[in-house]
Amino acid sequence: MNVSIRVQREDFSLADEWSALRARTGAGAGAIAAFAGVVREDAREGTPTQILYLEHYPGMTESSIADIVREAEGRWPLDDVVVVHRVGELAPGDQIVLVLVASAHRAAAFAACEFLMDYLKTRAVFWKKETRGAASEWIRSTEDDFDRAASWKGEDGAAGD
């Protein structure tokens, strides 16, 4: 299986990433699932997000993402996985994350793509700070994020670490 994990400041091209994955997988993958995340202008308490700032610890962040990808690979038959996550200062409307998953069958591609996003939100090593007006605060994953990740527990009830 091919795995590409990148943490970067610069934007990414969904078309270029898709084309590169297609070139690698050829006709072997019958399904490709994609998720592209965009910074939203979340207006809590009437003040919209102006800046979302992400920090990471090089090496540690990529390793945490690789662990998540290995877990997905253990659950589904995957042919190729691409994870691109941006860091630095991002504004509403900016692309922030891309996950592409190729598999022989759509059910595996869809499930693995959703699993990867749920775990990226809760297990990948990033620190996020939102700026709204004059105030900035470090934020954590939401309870909903943790509930979604917990829904992927194995049949024995243990989290699939």
C-alpha positions in Angstrom: 0.0 0.0 0.0 1.2 3.5 -0.8 0.9 6.1 2.0 1.6 9.8 1.6 1.4 12.0 4.7 2.3 15.7 4.5 2.0 18.5 7.0 2.6 21.8 5.3 1.9 25.5 5.3 1.2 25.8 1.6 -2.1 25.1 0.0 -2.7 21.8 -1.9 -4.4 21.0 -5.2 -7.2 18.4 -4.9 -6.9 17.9 -8.7 -3.2 17.3 -8.5 -3.4 15.0 -5.5 -6.3 13.0 -7.2 -4.3 12.7 -10.5 -1.2 11.4 -8.7 -3.2 8.9 -6.8 -5.0 7.7 -10.0 -1.6 7.3 -11.7 -0.3 5.2 -8.8 -3.4 3.0 -8.5 -4.3 2.6 -12.2 -7.3 0.2 -12.6 -6.5 -1.7 -9.4 -8.6 0.5 -7.2 -12.3 0.4 -7.9 -13.1 3.2 -5.5 -11.6 6.5 -4.3 -13.1 8.4 -1.4 -12.1 12.0 -0.8 -12.6 14.5 2.0 -11.4 18.1 1.7 -11.8 20.2 4.8 -12.2 24.0 4.7 -11.9 26.5 7.6 -15.4 27.6 8.3 -16.4 31.0 9.5 -18.0 29.7 12.7 -19.8 32.7 14.3 -20.1 31.7 17.9 -21.6 34.4 20.1 -22.0 36.6 17.1 -18.3 36.9 16.4 -16.9 35.0 13.4 -13.6 33.2 13.3 -11.0 35.5 11.6 -8.0 33.2 11.9 -7.4 29.6 12.7 -3.8 29.0 13.7 -2.4 25.5 13.8 0.9 24.4 15.3 2.5 21.0 15.2 5.6 19.2 16.4 7.4 18.0 13.3 8.0 14.3 13.3 5.5 13.7 16.2 2.5 15.0 14.2 3.4 12.9 11.1 4.0 9.8 13.4 0.6 10.3 15.0 -1.1 10.4 11.6 0.9 7.3 10.4 -0.4 5.4 13.4 -4.0 6.4 12.4 -3.4 5.3 8.8 -1.9 1.9 10.0 -5.0 1.3 12.1 -7.2 2.0 9.1 -5.1 -0.3 7.0 -5.7 -3.0 9.6 -9.5 -2.6 9.4 -10.0 -2.3 5.6 -8.2 -3.4 2.4 -6.7 -0.2 1.2 -4.5 0.4 -1.8 -3.5 4.1 -1.3 -3.9 6.8 1.3 -3.1 10.5 1.1 -3.3 12.8 4.1 -2.3 16.4 3.6 -2.8 18.7 6.6 -2.0 22.4 6.7 -0.5 24.3 9.6 0.1 28.0 10.2 -2.3 30.8 9.9 -5.5 30.0 7.9 -8.5 32.1 7.2 -12.2 31.1 6.7 -12.5 29.5 3.3 -8.9 28.2 3.2 -8.4 24.5 2.6 -7.1 22.8 5.8 -7.1 19.0 5.3 -7.3 16.5 2.5 -7.8 12.7 2.8 -7.9 10.4 -0.2 -8.4 6.7 0.2 -8.3 4.1 -2.6 -9.5 0.6 -2.3 -10.9 -2.1 -4.5 -14.4 -1.5 -3.1 -16.4 1.6 -2.2 -17.5 0.5 1.2 -13.9 0.2 2.4 -12.9 3.5 0.8 -15.8 5.4 2.3 -15.4 3.8 5.8 -11.6 4.3 5.9 -11.9 7.9 4.8 -14.5 8.8 7.4 -12.5 6.9 10.1 -9.3 8.8 9.2 -11.0 12.1 9.5 -12.6 11.2 12.8 -9.3 10.1 14.2 -7.4 13.1 12.7 -9.8 15.4 14.7 -9.0 13.6 18.0 -5.7 11.8 17.8 -3.4 13.7 15.4 -0.9 16.0 17.3 -2.0 19.6 16.5 -2.6 22.6 18.6 -5.3 25.0 17.3 -5.9 28.6 18.2 -8.9 30.7 17.0 -8.9 34.4 16.7 -12.3 36.2 17.0 -12.3 39.9 17.1 -9.7 41.0 19.7 -9.7 37.6 21.5 -7.7 34.5 20.8 -8.0 31.1 22.5 -6.6 27.6 22.1 -9.3 25.2 21.2 -9.7 21.4 21.7 -11.6 18.8 19.8 -15.3 18.9 20.5 -17.4 16.3 22.4 -19.0 15.4 19.1 -15.5 14.8 17.6 -14.7 12.4 20.4 -18.1 10.7 20.2 -17.6 10.1 16.5 -14.1 8.6 17.1 -15.5 6.4 19.9 -18.1 5.0 17.5 -15.3 3.2 15.6 -14.5 0.9 18.6 -14.0 -2.7 17.8 -16.6 -5.4 18.4 -15.0 -6.2 21.8 -15.6 -2.6 22.9 -11.9 -1.7 22.9 -10.7 1.3 21.0 -8.7 0.2 18.0 -5.3 1.5 19.1 
